[in-house]
Amino acid sequence: MKKHYWFLLALGLLATTARAQVPGGESLRRAPGQMVVVGHAGSGFITPLNPFNPLPPSSLRSELKALENGAEGLEIDLQLSQDSVPVLYHDTTFDTMTKTGQGCTNEYPAAVLTRLRYRGGWPYDWFQHERLVTLDTLLARLARRPQFPYLHLDLHENLPCLTEAQARRNSAALARQLVLLLQRYQVPAARLLIVSENLATLQHFRHLWPALPLGYEVTAHFGDNLRVAQAENLEAVVLGKHLNTPENVAQAHTAGLAVVAFGVRSRRGITRMAATHPDAYEVDNVAKLLKVLGRSSAAVKP
């Protein structure tokens, strides 16, 4: 009976470990202190202080600047154009972040979207002249590097310009186009994480590219959603500052899931978030996280 018990326990441990594994022997799970440092929307969001940052989130310069600051990976906000081209954009409509745009990404072809200029307001627009870019543009830049950085692709699908039926079609098309683009650039699955709060979208990716690691963004009801992530055989849960607690991280690890934390730019907040030992941290201040972790922040040219 004892032998039977220990055999079942070993199988259970093997199963929970395997869930956070990706092909090539690399694991999403990291030992304490070895978390992957990821630039949140690149270099974070426009801020007057701590640090001064005029770069719009998920703009090309914002993403590349995070790598220059020493980030190992990039969190990238993605939406789909009217002609099914993945583009980088964070907000749900254009009136909040662009000079002249109105409506949503799904209402315009990529050629129109990439002419839109970001608006940060005074004095930020003295320091930035960014336009929207396609994911193709960013991947072409990253492909010049010896190795792709880790890429956390955060899918923004709940747009107010879409009906429920349109949103379902849009999500399925976004999954198809992303898989085609990532495979064309030969981005290894081990360097990727697809992030969505839409389970149907994650299921599309599982069908299209079974090796692709999937992350479920959890914003409330942690226990219930953790069980959902387990049942769907996902690889990670993605948690904001309110849910990224030592207890929740430990529960997710026990369930065999990696944990990705996101947000916060102050040293105190970053120190608290890092102390929960997530496996990856999408941080708004890369340089400060590297200092907290005691790592070198030597610039790496993209």
C-alpha positions as CSV (number, residue, x, y, z in Angstrom):
1,M,0.0,0.0,0.0
2,K,2.9,2.4,0.9
3,K,4.6,1.7,-2.4
4,H,1.4,2.4,-4.3
5,Y,1.0,5.7,-2.4
6,W,4.5,6.9,-3.2
7,F,4.2,5.9,-6.8
8,L,1.0,7.9,-7.2
9,L,2.6,10.9,-5.4
10,A,5.6,10.8,-7.8
11,L,3.3,10.7,-10.8
12,G,1.4,13.7,-9.4
13,L,4.6,15.7,-8.9
14,L,5.8,14.8,-12.4
15,A,2.5,16.0,-13.9
16,T,2.7,19.4,-12.1
17,T,6.3,19.9,-13.1
18,A,5.6,19.0,-16.7
19,R,2.7,21.5,-17.1
20,A,5.1,24.4,-16.8
21,Q,7.7,22.9,-19.2
22,V,8.0,23.9,-22.8
23,P,9.8,22.1,-25.7
24,G,13.6,22.3,-25.7
25,G,14.0,21.5,-22.0
26,E,13.4,25.1,-20.9
27,S,10.9,25.7,-18.1
28,L,8.6,28.6,-17.4
29,R,9.2,27.8,-13.7
30,R,12.2,29.6,-12.2
31,A,14.1,29.2,-8.9
32,P,13.6,32.1,-6.3
33,G,15.6,35.0,-7.5
34,Q,15.9,33.8,-11.1
35,M,12.8,35.3,-12.4
36,V,12.7,36.6,-16.0
37,V,12.8,40.4,-16.2
38,V,10.2,41.5,-18.7
39,G,9.5,45.1,-19.8
40,H,5.8,45.8,-19.2
41,A,4.5,47.3,-22.5
42,G,8.2,47.8,-23.1
43,S,9.4,50.6,-20.9
44,G,6.1,50.9,-19.0
45,F,3.7,53.8,-19.2
46,I,4.1,57.5,-19.7
47,T,5.2,59.0,-16.3
48,P,6.6,62.4,-15.1
49,L,8.8,60.9,-12.5
50,N,10.2,57.6,-11.1
51,P,11.4,57.5,-13.9
52,F,10.6,60.2,-16.5
53,N,9.2,58.2,-19.4
54,P,7.7,59.9,-22.5
55,L,7.4,56.7,-24.5
56,P,3.9,55.4,-25.2
57,P,3.3,51.8,-24.0
58,S,3.9,49.2,-26.6
59,S,5.4,51.7,-29.1
60,L,8.5,50.5,-31.0
61,R,10.9,52.7,-29.1
62,S,9.4,51.7,-25.7
63,E,9.9,48.1,-26.5
64,L,13.5,48.5,-27.8
65,K,14.4,50.8,-24.8
66,A,13.4,48.1,-22.4
67,L,16.0,45.8,-24.0
68,E,18.6,48.6,-23.8
69,N,17.9,48.9,-20.1
70,G,18.6,45.2,-19.6
71,A,15.2,43.5,-19.9
72,E,15.3,39.8,-20.9
73,G,11.9,39.9,-22.3
74,L,9.1,42.2,-23.6
75,E,5.4,42.3,-22.9
76,I,3.6,43.5,-26.0
77,D,0.0,44.6,-26.3
78,L,-1.5,43.3,-29.5
79,Q,-4.7,43.9,-31.5
80,L,-5.9,43.0,-35.0
81,S,-6.4,45.5,-37.9
82,Q,-9.3,45.4,-40.3
83,D,-7.2,43.5,-42.8
84,S,-6.0,40.9,-40.2
85,V,-2.6,42.4,-39.4
86,P,-1.4,42.2,-35.7
87,V,-0.5,45.7,-34.5
88,L,0.9,47.0,-31.3
89,Y,-1.6,49.1,-29.3
90,H,-2.6,49.1,-25.6
91,D,-5.9,51.0,-25.2
92,T,-9.3,50.0,-26.5
93,T,-9.8,53.1,-28.6
94,F,-7.6,55.7,-30.3
95,D,-8.9,58.9,-28.7
96,T,-6.9,58.2,-25.5
97,M,-3.5,57.7,-27.0
98,T,-3.3,59.1,-30.6
99,K,-3.4,62.6,-32.0
100,T,-6.1,62.1,-34.7
101,G,-7.4,58.5,-34.4
102,Q,-11.0,57.6,-33.6
103,G,-12.6,54.2,-33.0
104,C,-10.8,50.9,-32.8
105,T,-8.1,48.9,-34.5
106,N,-10.5,46.6,-36.2
107,E,-12.1,49.5,-38.2
108,Y,-9.0,50.4,-40.2
109,P,-6.4,48.6,-42.4
110,A,-2.8,48.3,-41.1
111,A,-1.6,50.9,-43.7
112,V,-3.9,53.5,-42.0
113,L,-3.1,52.5,-38.5
114,T,0.7,52.8,-39.0
115,R,0.2,56.4,-40.0
116,L,-1.3,57.3,-36.6
117,R,0.9,59.3,-34.3
118,Y,0.8,58.7,-30.5
119,R,-0.2,61.6,-28.3
120,G,1.3,61.8,-24.8
121,G,0.5,65.5,-24.1
122,W,2.8,68.2,-22.8
123,P,5.8,67.9,-22.3
124,Y,6.0,64.3,-23.4
125,D,5.5,65.0,-27.1
126,W,8.7,67.0,-27.1
127,F,10.5,63.7,-26.5
128,Q,8.5,61.2,-28.5
129,H,7.3,61.1,-32.1
130,E,6.1,57.5,-32.2
131,R,3.6,56.0,-34.6
132,L,1.8,52.7,-34.3
133,V,3.7,49.7,-35.7
134,T,2.9,46.2,-36.8
135,L,4.2,43.2,-34.9
136,D,6.0,42.3,-38.2
137,T,8.0,45.5,-37.8
138,L,9.1,44.7,-34.3
139,L,9.9,41.0,-35.1
140,A,12.1,42.1,-38.0
141,R,14.1,44.2,-35.6
142,L,14.3,41.5,-32.9
143,A,15.4,38.9,-35.5
144,R,18.7,40.8,-35.9
145,R,19.7,39.8,-32.4
146,P,21.6,36.6,-31.6
147,Q,18.5,35.3,-29.8
148,F,14.9,36.5,-29.5
149,P,14.1,37.9,-26.1
150,Y,11.2,36.3,-24.2
151,L,8.0,37.7,-25.7
152,H,4.8,37.9,-23.7
153,L,2.0,38.7,-26.2
154,D,-0.9,40.2,-24.4
155,L,-4.0,40.0,-26.5
156,H,-6.4,43.0,-26.3
157,E,-9.6,41.5,-27.7
158,N,-12.5,43.2,-25.8
159,L,-12.9,46.2,-28.0
160,P,-16.1,48.4,-27.8
161,C,-16.4,48.6,-31.6
162,L,-17.0,44.8,-31.9
163,T,-20.2,42.9,-31.3
164,E,-20.0,39.6,-29.4
165,A,-20.0,37.6,-32.7
166,Q,-17.4,39.9,-34.3
167,A,-15.2,39.6,-31.2
168,R,-15.2,35.8,-31.5
169,R,-14.2,36.0,-35.1
170,N,-11.6,38.6,-34.4
171,S,-10.0,36.5,-31.7
172,A,-9.9,33.4,-33.9
173,A,-8.3,35.5,-36.7
174,L,-5.8,37.0,-34.3
175,A,-4.7,33.6,-33.2
176,R,-4.3,32.4,-36.8
177,Q,-2.3,35.4,-37.9
178,L,0.0,35.4,-34.8
179,V,0.9,31.8,-35.3
180,L,1.7,32.3,-38.9
181,L,3.8,35.4,-38.2
182,L,5.7,33.9,-35.3
183,Q,6.5,30.7,-37.2
184,R,7.6,32.7,-40.2
185,Y,10.1,34.5,-38.1
186,Q,11.0,31.1,-36.4
187,V,10.5,32.4,-32.9
188,P,11.0,29.4,-30.6
189,A,8.0,28.4,-28.6
190,A,10.2,28.4,-25.6
191,R,10.7,32.1,-25.9
192,L,6.9,32.9,-26.1
193,L,3.9,33.2,-23.8
194,I,0.4,34.0,-25.1
195,V,-1.6,35.9,-22.6
196,S,-5.4,36.3,-22.6
197,E,-8.3,36.4,-20.3
198,N,-10.4,34.7,-23.0
199,L,-10.2,30.9,-22.7
200,A,-11.7,30.4,-26.1
201,T,-8.8,32.3,-27.6
202,L,-6.2,30.3,-25.7
203,Q,-8.0,27.1,-27.0
204,H,-7.5,28.4,-30.6
205,F,-3.8,28.7,-29.9
206,R,-3.6,25.2,-28.4
207,H,-5.2,23.8,-31.5
208,L,-3.0,25.8,-33.9
209,W,0.4,25.3,-32.1
210,P,0.2,22.8,-29.3
211,A,3.7,23.6,-28.1
212,L,3.0,27.2,-27.5
213,P,2.9,28.2,-23.7
214,L,-0.4,29.8,-22.7
215,G,-1.0,32.2,-19.8
216,Y,-4.4,33.0,-18.3
217,E,-4.7,36.6,-17.0
218,V,-6.5,36.5,-13.7
219,T,-7.9,39.7,-12.3
220,A,-10.3,38.4,-9.6
221,H,-11.5,35.2,-7.9
222,F,-8.0,33.7,-7.8
223,G,-9.0,30.3,-6.4
224,D,-11.7,29.7,-9.0
225,N,-9.6,30.9,-11.9
226,L,-6.6,28.9,-10.8
227,R,-8.8,25.7,-11.0
228,V,-9.9,26.8,-14.5
229,A,-6.3,27.2,-15.6
230,Q,-5.5,23.8,-14.3
231,A,-8.5,22.2,-16.0
232,E,-7.5,23.8,-19.3
233,N,-3.9,22.5,-18.9
234,L,-2.4,26.0,-19.3
235,E,1.2,26.8,-18.4
236,A,0.9,30.0,-16.5
237,V,-1.3,32.5,-14.6
238,V,-0.7,36.2,-15.0
239,L,-1.4,38.3,-11.9
240,G,-1.5,42.0,-11.1
241,K,-0.3,43.6,-7.9
242,H,-3.4,42.9,-5.8
243,L,-3.4,39.1,-6.6
244,N,0.4,38.6,-6.6
245,T,0.8,37.5,-3.0
246,P,3.1,34.9,-1.6
247,E,0.1,32.7,-0.8
248,N,-1.3,32.9,-4.4
249,V,2.1,32.3,-6.0
250,A,2.7,29.2,-3.8
251,Q,-0.8,27.8,-4.7
252,A,-0.1,28.3,-8.4
253,H,3.3,26.6,-8.1
254,T,1.8,23.7,-6.2
255,A,-0.7,23.4,-9.0
256,G,2.1,23.1,-11.5
257,L,1.6,26.6,-13.0
258,A,4.2,29.3,-13.6
259,V,3.4,32.8,-12.3
260,V,3.8,36.0,-14.2
261,A,3.5,39.2,-12.2
262,F,2.9,42.6,-13.8
263,G,2.9,46.3,-12.9
264,V,4.4,48.7,-10.4
265,R,7.3,51.1,-10.8
266,S,8.3,52.3,-7.3
267,R,11.2,50.6,-5.6
268,R,9.0,49.7,-2.6
269,G,6.3,48.2,-4.8
270,I,8.9,46.3,-7.0
271,T,10.6,44.9,-3.9
272,R,7.3,43.6,-2.6
273,M,6.3,42.1,-6.0
274,A,9.7,40.4,-6.4
275,A,9.6,39.0,-2.9
276,T,6.7,36.7,-3.9
277,H,9.0,34.9,-6.3
278,P,7.1,34.9,-9.5
279,D,8.7,33.1,-12.4
280,A,8.6,36.2,-14.6
281,Y,7.9,39.9,-13.8
282,E,6.5,42.3,-16.3
283,V,7.8,45.5,-14.6
284,D,7.2,49.2,-15.4
285,N,10.8,50.1,-14.4
286,V,13.3,47.5,-15.7
287,A,16.4,49.2,-14.2
288,K,14.9,49.4,-10.7
289,L,14.0,45.7,-10.7
290,L,17.5,44.7,-11.8
291,K,18.9,46.7,-8.9
292,V,16.5,45.1,-6.5
293,L,17.6,41.7,-7.8
294,G,21.2,42.6,-7.6
295,R,21.8,42.1,-11.3
296,S,23.8,44.1,-13.9
297,S,21.7,46.5,-16.0
298,A,24.3,46.8,-18.7
299,A,22.7,48.1,-21.9
300,V,22.2,45.6,-24.7
301,K,21.7,47.2,-28.1
302,P,18.6,45.8,-29.9
